[in-house]
């Protein structure tokens, strides 16, 4: 523990390669983070898109418990399905929490774990796109944490919510995990580039790509404020 660097908590690779007593627990940590980020309003600060992309790169390590499965495609599909399931369960918890005590959040004071502005931004996003916001939110940091809570607050039809919840979870997990896995193989085979040696650049790139829509929205709104 003396060599522990707190900055590691910001690195998704730290969670994926985590082990206790020589036993790798990366898969369980990844599943918990996905569940927490999409189901607990305090999970907005956890890595999401970059974690899934890196999970694709480290898929063989994460899924080694199922080493008896020889098919590479089946292994990646299994990993994606497990993570999608964690996302579905997380959203269900968020919806339940929003339906039971969501309005309390509007009165809650800001803290390190909770920012009211994120809840308001997610509500605006949800009102703009309706049920499809559940799908769009999966690919947007922060918004994906609060979208299911807002869905619960506005009492969105449960069957409709579950449809978008399942579709969005599978799209999100399969797109990012398969991209990470097969891009890793392609770069290694064709260009002899090991993406594991460029994790920091990959994480920064994914963060920039995933937050770009939010930044553009903020820039678009700023001129109108200045004119006022």
FIVEXRO-274861 format. One line per 2 residues: their letters; for each residue x, y, z of N, C-alpha, C. Coordinates in nm, 3 decimals. Each point is the difference from the previous one (the first is absolute). Example, Ala and Ser with C-alpha at 12.3 -4.5 7.8 and 13.67 -1.06 7.14 Angstrom:
BEGIN
AS> 1.319:-0.569:0.780:-0.089:0.119:0.000:0.090:0.120:0.000 ~ -0.035:0.105:-0.072:0.082:0.119:0.006:-0.077:0.109:0.073
# end
This chain:
BEGIN
XX> 0.081:-0.121:0.000:-0.081:0.121:0.000:0.084:0.126:0.000 ~ 0.131:-0.015:0.042:0.085:0.118:0.006:0.024:0.058:-0.137
XX> -0.007:-0.084:-0.105:0.027:0.045:-0.135:-0.128:0.043:-0.072 ~ -0.111:0.003:0.073:-0.128:0.034:-0.063:-0.003:0.147:-0.039
XX> -0.040:0.025:-0.123:-0.012:0.136:-0.051:-0.148:0.030:-0.021 ~ -0.051:0.102:0.069:-0.143:0.033:-0.008:-0.042:0.038:-0.140
XX> 0.095:0.044:-0.082:-0.033:0.036:-0.138:-0.042:-0.123:-0.081 ~ 0.034:-0.119:0.050:-0.040:-0.123:-0.068:-0.152:-0.013:-0.008
XX> -0.070:0.062:0.094:-0.146:-0.010:0.003:-0.064:0.066:-0.122 ~ 0.076:0.085:-0.069:-0.051:0.066:-0.119:0.032:-0.079:-0.127
XX> 0.074:-0.109:0.018:0.043:-0.081:-0.114:-0.084:-0.127:-0.008 ~ -0.082:-0.017:-0.104:-0.083:-0.120:-0.013:0.080:-0.129:0.000
XX> 0.123:0.005:-0.050:0.085:-0.119:-0.005:0.026:-0.055:0.141 ~ 0.001:0.088:0.099:0.024:-0.040:0.138:-0.107:-0.097:0.048
XX> -0.125:0.028:-0.035:-0.111:-0.084:0.044:-0.002:-0.133:-0.076 ~ 0.030:0.006:-0.128:-0.005:-0.120:-0.084:0.104:-0.103:0.042
XX> 0.119:0.046:0.039:0.109:-0.091:0.035:0.010:-0.025:0.150 ~ -0.099:0.043:0.076:0.005:-0.013:0.147:-0.004:-0.146:0.042
XX> 0.075:-0.032:0.105:0.001:-0.134:0.055:0.014:0.007:0.152 ~ -0.049:-0.101:0.067:0.009:-0.009:0.146:0.055:-0.138:0.036
XX> 0.112:-0.002:0.065:0.061:-0.127:0.037:0.034:-0.086:-0.120 ~ 0.035:0.065:-0.110:0.034:-0.073:-0.121:-0.119:-0.041:-0.084
XX> -0.120:0.029:0.050:-0.122:-0.034:-0.074:-0.051:0.125:-0.072 ~ -0.017:-0.013:-0.131:-0.046:0.114:-0.079:-0.149:0.023:0.024
XX> -0.034:0.126:0.033:-0.141:0.034:0.024:-0.045:0.113:-0.094 ~ 0.077:0.019:-0.106:-0.029:0.110:-0.093:-0.141:-0.007:-0.057
XX> -0.047:-0.120:-0.036:-0.132:-0.014:-0.059:-0.108:0.049:0.096 ~ 0.012:-0.038:0.127:-0.100:0.038:0.098:0.005:0.150:0.029
XX> 0.119:0.056:-0.002:0.015:0.145:0.020:-0.064:0.076:-0.116 ~ 0.024:-0.048:-0.123:-0.059:0.064:-0.118:-0.152:-0.006:0.007
XX> -0.054:-0.118:0.034:-0.146:-0.015:0.009:-0.058:0.093:0.106 ~ 0.069:0.013:0.113:-0.049:0.088:0.106:0.003:0.146:-0.043
XX> 0.108:0.039:-0.068:0.012:0.140:-0.043:-0.110:0.034:-0.100 ~ -0.026:-0.090:-0.094:-0.107:0.024:-0.097:-0.134:0.011:0.071
XX> -0.023:-0.089:0.096:-0.124:0.003:0.078:-0.012:0.131:0.077 ~ 0.110:0.040:0.066:-0.001:0.120:0.083:-0.015:0.126:-0.083
XX> 0.068:0.003:-0.115:-0.005:0.122:-0.083:-0.139:0.021:-0.058 ~ -0.071:-0.107:-0.027:-0.131:0.013:-0.061:-0.114:-0.015:0.100
XX> 0.032:-0.038:0.125:-0.105:-0.021:0.097:0.008:0.083:0.126 ~ 0.117:0.052:0.030:0.018:0.080:0.120:0.034:0.143:-0.041
XX> -0.072:0.098:0.051:0.023:0.138:-0.044:0.140:0.047:0.038 ~ 0.065:-0.072:0.092:0.137:0.036:0.038:0.101:-0.055:-0.099
XX> -0.045:-0.077:-0.099:0.093:-0.065:-0.090:0.040:0.080:-0.122 ~ -0.039:0.130:-0.004:0.028:0.079:-0.120:0.147:0.022:-0.025
XX> 0.083:-0.012:0.106:0.144:0.026:-0.014:0.078:-0.123:-0.042 ~ -0.067:-0.115:-0.007:0.069:-0.124:-0.035:0.024:-0.010:-0.150
XX> 0.107:-0.070:-0.041:0.027:-0.016:-0.143:-0.107:-0.086:-0.065 ~ -0.039:0.034:-0.123:-0.105:-0.076:-0.066:0.042:-0.048:-0.137
XX> -0.003:0.090:-0.099:0.034:-0.037:-0.137:0.143:-0.055:-0.010 ~ 0.094:0.070:0.062:0.139:-0.046:-0.008:0.017:-0.135:0.069
XX> -0.074:-0.023:0.108:0.008:-0.129:0.071:-0.046:-0.114:-0.089 ~ -0.109:0.022:-0.074:-0.051:-0.105:-0.088:0.094:-0.026:-0.117
XX> 0.055:0.106:-0.058:0.092:-0.015:-0.112:0.123:-0.079:0.045 ~ 0.054:0.035:0.117:0.116:-0.071:0.052:-0.036:-0.142:0.040
XX> -0.125:-0.022:0.042:-0.044:-0.136:0.031:0.006:-0.088:-0.125 ~ -0.028:0.061:-0.115:0.012:-0.073:-0.125:0.144:-0.037:-0.029
XX> 0.092:0.091:0.030:0.142:-0.027:-0.021:0.048:-0.111:0.094 ~ -0.048:0.003:0.126:0.042:-0.098:0.100:-0.103:-0.113:0.016
XX> -0.079:-0.022:-0.102:-0.109:-0.098:0.011:0.049:-0.139:0.039 ~ 0.113:-0.040:-0.055:0.052:-0.134:0.030:0.033:-0.014:0.148
XX> 0.052:0.107:0.060:0.034:-0.004:0.143:-0.127:0.003:0.085 ~ -0.096:0.083:-0.040:-0.122:0.015:0.080:-0.084:-0.126:0.001
XX> -0.002:-0.070:-0.111:-0.091:-0.113:-0.016:0.072:-0.133:0.018 ~ 0.121:0.003:0.060:0.080:-0.123:0.012:-0.067:-0.106:0.086
XX> -0.098:0.043:0.083:-0.074:-0.097:0.081:-0.077:-0.097:-0.089 ~ -0.027:0.043:-0.123:-0.072:-0.084:-0.095:0.096:-0.050:-0.108
XX> 0.123:-0.031:0.042:0.104:-0.039:-0.095:-0.034:-0.128:-0.075 ~ -0.098:-0.075:0.051:-0.039:-0.124:-0.068:-0.070:0.029:-0.133
XX> -0.042:0.129:-0.019:-0.061:0.040:-0.127:0.113:0.041:-0.094 ~ 0.017:-0.072:-0.107:0.113:0.024:-0.090:-0.028:0.108:-0.103
XX> -0.126:0.024:-0.032:-0.034:0.098:-0.103:0.023:0.142:0.049 ~ 0.082:0.075:-0.073:0.028:0.139:0.035:-0.127:0.084:-0.009
XX> -0.079:-0.025:-0.104:-0.125:0.075:-0.019:-0.097:-0.023:0.115 ~ -0.009:-0.126:0.044:-0.091:-0.033:0.110:0.045:0.066:0.129
XX> 0.132:0.004:0.023:0.053:0.064:0.121:-0.033:0.149:0.004 ~ 0.021:0.069:-0.112:-0.029:0.143:-0.005:-0.150:0.025:0.012
XX> -0.079:-0.086:-0.063:-0.145:0.013:0.009:-0.048:-0.021:0.143 ~ 0.060:-0.097:0.069:-0.036:-0.027:0.139:0.035:0.119:0.089
XX> 0.119:0.055:-0.019:0.042:0.116:0.078:-0.095:0.118:-0.024 ~ -0.033:0.025:-0.126:-0.090:0.110:-0.035:-0.138:-0.020:0.062
XX> -0.046:-0.125:0.001:-0.132:-0.030:0.055:-0.003:0.021:0.151 ~ 0.107:-0.042:0.069:0.008:0.018:0.144:-0.003:0.148:0.036
XX> 0.077:0.079:-0.074:0.006:0.144:0.027:-0.132:0.067:-0.035 ~ -0.062:-0.044:-0.109:-0.131:0.055:-0.037:-0.103:-0.029:0.109
XX> 0.007:-0.119:0.057:-0.091:-0.038:0.107:0.019:0.089:0.124 ~ 0.127:0.028:0.032:0.029:0.089:0.112:-0.057:0.138:-0.026
XX> 0.009:0.047:-0.126:-0.056:0.130:-0.036:-0.151:0.002:0.010 ~ -0.064:-0.110:-0.039:-0.146:-0.010:0.008:-0.046:0.005:0.145
XX> 0.067:-0.077:0.086:-0.035:-0.003:0.141:0.025:0.136:0.066 ~ 0.109:0.066:-0.042:0.030:0.132:0.054:-0.108:0.101:-0.035
XX> -0.044:-0.002:-0.125:-0.106:0.092:-0.042:-0.131:-0.029:0.071 ~ -0.028:-0.127:0.024:-0.122:-0.036:0.072:0.002:0.056:0.141
XX> 0.116:-0.007:0.065:0.013:0.057:0.134:-0.018:0.151:-0.004 ~ 0.061:0.064:-0.103:-0.013:0.145:-0.014:-0.145:0.041:-0.021
XX> -0.072:-0.075:-0.081:-0.142:0.028:-0.026:-0.080:-0.014:0.129 ~ 0.025:-0.107:0.073:-0.072:-0.023:0.126:0.028:0.113:0.099
XX> 0.128:0.037:0.009:0.038:0.107:0.092:-0.068:0.132:-0.038 ~ -0.004:0.028:-0.130:-0.065:0.123:-0.045:-0.148:0.000:0.027
XX> -0.065:-0.114:-0.019:-0.146:-0.008:0.021:-0.037:0.009:0.148 ~ 0.091:-0.044:0.088:-0.029:-0.001:0.143:0.042:0.128:0.072
XX> 0.114:0.054:-0.038:0.052:0.115:0.076:0.069:0.103:-0.087 ~ -0.034:0.001:-0.129:0.068:0.091:-0.093:-0.016:0.146:0.033
XX> -0.119:0.042:0.040:-0.024:0.141:0.026:0.083:0.051:0.117 ~ 0.040:-0.090:0.089:0.086:0.037:0.110:0.133:0.055:-0.050
XX> 0.045:-0.052:-0.115:0.129:0.043:-0.053:0.001:0.147:-0.039 ~ -0.117:0.053:-0.040:-0.006:0.141:-0.038:0.018:0.092:0.120
XX> -0.022:-0.054:0.119:0.017:0.079:0.122:0.134:-0.028:0.067 ~ 0.068:-0.101:-0.049:0.127:-0.041:0.061:0.110:0.101:-0.032
XX> 0.082:0.028:0.100:0.112:0.092:-0.019:0.114:-0.068:-0.076 ~ 0.075:0.080:-0.075:0.113:-0.054:-0.075:0.106:-0.054:0.094
XX> 0.065:-0.106:-0.043:0.110:-0.057:0.075:0.098:-0.059:-0.100 ~ 0.106:-0.062:0.050:0.097:-0.062:-0.090:-0.067:-0.111:-0.082
XX> -0.094:-0.073:0.064:-0.063:-0.114:-0.063:-0.120:0.038:-0.086 ~ -0.051:0.119:0.019:-0.123:0.037:-0.070:0.005:0.146:-0.046
XX> -0.035:0.024:-0.126:-0.009:0.133:-0.057:-0.138:0.018:-0.062 ~ -0.078:0.093:0.054:-0.137:0.018:-0.047:-0.005:0.040:-0.148
XX> 0.102:0.073:-0.046:0.000:0.046:-0.139:0.000:-0.117:-0.097 ~ 0.064:-0.111:0.038:0.002:-0.117:-0.086:-0.140:-0.060:-0.013
XX> -0.074:0.002:0.109:-0.136:-0.051:-0.002:-0.088:0.086:-0.090 ~ 0.015:0.132:0.009:-0.079:0.092:-0.081:0.036:-0.014:-0.148
XX> 0.129:-0.013:-0.029:0.044:-0.018:-0.139:-0.057:-0.129:-0.058 ~ -0.002:-0.105:0.080:-0.053:-0.128:-0.045:-0.151:0.009:-0.023
XX> -0.069:0.075:0.085:-0.144:0.017:-0.016:-0.031:0.074:-0.131 ~ 0.078:0.106:-0.029:-0.018:0.073:-0.126:0.027:-0.091:-0.119
XX> 0.106:-0.080:0.011:0.037:-0.094:-0.106:-0.112:-0.102:-0.021 ~ -0.058:-0.048:0.109:-0.106:-0.100:-0.007:-0.125:0.059:-0.064
XX> -0.036:0.124:0.039:-0.119:0.064:-0.054:0.015:0.028:-0.149 ~ 0.122:0.020:-0.045:0.024:0.031:-0.140:-0.012:-0.124:-0.088
XX> 0.051:-0.113:0.048:0.005:-0.120:-0.084:-0.099:-0.109:0.042 ~ -0.067:0.016:0.114:-0.098:-0.098:0.043:0.066:-0.134:0.032
XX> -0.068:-0.110:-0.036:0.051:-0.132:0.031:0.135:-0.029:-0.063 ~ 0.026:0.060:-0.117:0.128:-0.023:-0.067:0.117:0.055:0.080
XX> -0.032:0.088:0.096:0.106:0.056:0.084:0.072:-0.110:0.077 ~ -0.071:-0.109:0.032:0.061:-0.111:0.071:0.111:-0.062:-0.084
XX> -0.024:-0.007:-0.133:0.101:-0.055:-0.091:0.114:0.099:-0.018 ~ -0.032:0.127:-0.029:0.104:0.100:-0.021:0.085:0.018:0.126
XX> -0.066:-0.004:0.116:0.070:0.025:0.126:0.108:-0.102:0.028 ~ -0.017:-0.122:-0.049:0.100:-0.105:0.024:0.138:0.042:-0.049
XX> 0.005:0.081:-0.103:0.127:0.039:-0.060:0.047:0.138:0.047 ~ -0.069:0.056:0.102:0.037:0.132:0.051:0.033:-0.009:0.148
XX> 0.124:0.035:0.038:0.035:-0.002:0.142:-0.093:0.090:0.080 ~ -0.019:-0.031:0.124:-0.084:0.075:0.094:-0.147:-0.017:-0.032
XX> -0.039:0.029:-0.126:-0.142:-0.009:-0.036:-0.051:-0.142:0.020 ~ 0.082:-0.102:-0.034:-0.046:-0.137:0.012:-0.025:-0.039:0.145
XX> 0.065:0.071:0.095:-0.023:-0.029:0.141:-0.137:0.048:0.044 ~ -0.040:0.118:-0.050:-0.122:0.063:0.049:-0.122:-0.028:-0.087
XX> 0.019:-0.046:-0.124:-0.113:-0.024:-0.089:-0.102:-0.097:0.057 ~ 0.042:-0.117:0.053:-0.101:-0.091:0.056:-0.070:0.056:0.124
XX> 0.072:0.081:0.076:-0.061:0.064:0.117:-0.109:0.096:-0.044 ~ 0.032:0.079:-0.104:-0.098:0.095:-0.053:-0.120:-0.076:-0.057
XX> 0.027:-0.114:-0.068:-0.110:-0.081:-0.055:-0.094:-0.045:0.111 ~ 0.057:-0.031:0.117:-0.082:-0.038:0.113:-0.076:0.117:0.057
XX> 0.062:0.118:0.001:-0.064:0.120:0.053:-0.123:0.037:-0.083 ~ 0.015:-0.008:-0.133:-0.111:0.038:-0.089:-0.095:-0.117:-0.023
XX> 0.021:-0.109:0.076:-0.084:-0.121:-0.008:-0.018:-0.050:-0.144 ~ 0.110:-0.016:-0.069:-0.002:-0.057:-0.133:-0.058:-0.141:0.006
XX> -0.077:-0.040:-0.098:-0.060:-0.132:-0.004:0.109:-0.106:0.017 ~ -0.022:-0.093:0.092:0.103:-0.098:0.034:0.039:-0.089:-0.117
XX> -0.099:-0.044:-0.079:0.031:-0.086:-0.114:0.081:0.076:-0.105 ~ -0.036:0.125:-0.022:0.073:0.084:-0.096:0.142:0.023:0.050
XX> 0.013:0.028:0.131:0.132:0.021:0.058:0.087:-0.124:-0.015 ~ -0.056:-0.118:0.029:0.078:-0.122:-0.008:0.044:-0.030:-0.143
XX> -0.083:0.033:-0.096:0.037:-0.021:-0.140:0.124:0.082:-0.035 ~ -0.007:0.131:0.029:0.114:0.087:-0.029:0.120:-0.034:0.087
XX> -0.026:-0.045:0.121:0.107:-0.038:0.092:0.079:-0.118:-0.055 ~ -0.070:-0.103:-0.044:0.067:-0.121:-0.053:0.073:0.031:-0.130
XX> -0.068:0.071:-0.091:0.062:0.034:-0.129:0.126:0.083:0.021 ~ -0.009:0.103:0.084:0.114:0.089:0.021:0.116:-0.071:0.066
XX> -0.028:-0.088:0.095:0.107:-0.071:0.071:0.078:-0.091:-0.093 ~ -0.072:-0.073:-0.086:0.068:-0.090:-0.094:0.074:0.078:-0.109
XX> -0.058:0.108:-0.049:0.069:0.083:-0.099:0.129:0.056:0.057 ~ -0.008:0.053:0.120:0.115:0.063:0.066:0.112:-0.100:0.026
XX> -0.034:-0.111:0.063:0.103:-0.098:0.036:0.060:-0.069:-0.122 ~ -0.085:-0.043:-0.093:0.051:-0.072:-0.117:0.083:0.091:-0.090
XX> -0.045:0.125:-0.020:0.073:0.092:-0.088:0.140:0.029:0.053 ~ 0.010:0.032:0.129:0.129:0.040:0.056:0.091:-0.120:0.026
XX> -0.053:-0.108:0.050:0.083:-0.117:0.030:0.051:-0.066:-0.127 ~ -0.089:-0.018:-0.098:0.043:-0.061:-0.127:0.101:0.091:-0.071
XX> -0.021:0.133:0.008:0.094:0.094:-0.062:0.137:-0.014:0.063 ~ 0.005:-0.001:0.134:0.127:-0.013:0.069:0.069:-0.130:-0.031
XX> -0.075:-0.109:-0.002:0.059:-0.133:-0.023:0.057:-0.015:-0.140 ~ -0.079:0.034:-0.100:0.043:-0.026:-0.138:0.095:0.109:-0.053
XX> -0.011:0.122:0.050:0.099:0.101:-0.038:0.136:-0.035:0.059 ~ -0.002:-0.054:0.121:0.126:-0.044:0.062:0.067:-0.108:-0.085
XX> -0.078:-0.098:-0.042:0.054:-0.107:-0.084:0.048:0.052:-0.134 ~ -0.075:0.090:-0.061:0.036:0.053:-0.131:0.130:0.080:0.006
XX> 0.012:0.088:0.099:0.121:0.081:0.013:0.121:-0.087:0.031 ~ -0.021:-0.106:0.077:0.112:-0.087:0.036:0.044:-0.085:-0.119
XX> -0.092:-0.052:-0.077:0.032:-0.088:-0.113:0.052:0.076:-0.122 ~ -0.065:0.110:-0.033:0.034:0.072:-0.123:0.107:0.107:0.017
XX> 0.003:0.062:0.118:0.094:0.112:0.020:0.101:-0.026:0.111 ~ -0.009:-0.118:0.063:0.087:-0.035:0.112:-0.001:0.108:0.109
XX> -0.118:0.055:0.023:-0.019:0.101:0.104:-0.084:-0.062:0.111 ~ 0.057:-0.005:0.120:-0.073:-0.055:0.114:-0.072:0.115:0.071
XX> -0.131:0.003:-0.013:-0.078:0.109:0.058:0.010:0.005:0.152 ~ 0.042:-0.111:0.060:0.017:0.000:0.146:0.111:0.094:0.044
XX> 0.088:0.034:-0.094:0.109:0.093:0.030:-0.042:0.145:-0.023 ~ -0.123:0.020:-0.042:-0.049:0.136:-0.029:-0.134:0.026:0.070
XX> -0.014:-0.061:0.118:-0.127:0.010:0.073:-0.036:0.144:0.034 ~ 0.097:0.079:0.044:-0.029:0.139:0.040:-0.055:0.080:-0.117
XX> 0.060:-0.017:-0.118:-0.047:0.072:-0.118:-0.141:-0.045:-0.038 ~ -0.025:-0.130:0.012:-0.132:-0.053:-0.035:-0.106:0.056:0.094
XX> 0.029:0.001:0.130:-0.095:0.051:0.099:-0.030:0.148:-0.026 ~ 0.105:0.078:-0.025:-0.019:0.143:-0.027:-0.085:0.019:-0.126
XX> 0.030:-0.080:-0.103:-0.075:0.011:-0.126:-0.146:-0.032:0.019 ~ -0.030:-0.107:0.074:-0.139:-0.040:0.022:-0.073:0.104:0.084
XX> 0.068:0.055:0.100:-0.062:0.104:0.082:-0.036:0.122:-0.084 ~ 0.091:0.039:-0.089:-0.026:0.116:-0.086:-0.117:-0.027:-0.095
XX> -0.003:-0.120:-0.058:-0.107:-0.035:-0.093:-0.136:-0.007:0.071 ~ -0.001:-0.061:0.118:-0.126:-0.019:0.072:-0.054:0.129:0.060
XX> 0.090:0.094:0.032:-0.045:0.126:0.059:-0.020:0.110:-0.104 ~ 0.038:-0.026:-0.125:-0.013:0.101:-0.105:-0.143:0.049:-0.017
XX> -0.101:-0.090:-0.003:-0.138:0.049:-0.015:-0.041:0.096:0.112 ~ 0.044:-0.029:0.123:-0.033:0.086:0.113:0.068:0.136:-0.014
XX> 0.127:-0.002:-0.043:0.075:0.125:-0.017:-0.062:0.086:-0.110 ~ -0.039:-0.064:-0.110:-0.062:0.073:-0.110:-0.132:0.063:0.043
XX> -0.074:-0.071:0.084:-0.126:0.052:0.049:0.023:0.123:0.087 ~ 0.106:-0.005:0.083:0.033:0.114:0.086:0.043:0.120:-0.082
XX> 0.082:-0.025:-0.105:0.047:0.108:-0.086:-0.116:0.063:-0.076 ~ -0.095:-0.085:-0.042:-0.116:0.047:-0.075:-0.088:0.090:0.085
XX> -0.006:-0.030:0.129:-0.084:0.079:0.089:0.064:0.129:0.043 ~ 0.133:0.006:0.001:0.070:0.117:0.051:-0.029:0.129:-0.074
XX> -0.011:0.004:-0.135:-0.027:0.126:-0.068:-0.133:0.063:0.043 ~ -0.103:-0.083:0.018:-0.130:0.053:0.039:0.006:0.066:0.136
XX> 0.085:-0.057:0.090:0.014:0.060:0.132:0.071:0.133:-0.008 ~ 0.099:0.007:-0.089:0.075:0.125:-0.014:-0.088:0.110:-0.057
XX> -0.092:-0.038:-0.090:-0.085:0.099:-0.062:-0.097:0.060:0.101 ~ -0.038:-0.081:0.103:-0.089:0.049:0.101:0.068:0.104:0.085
# end
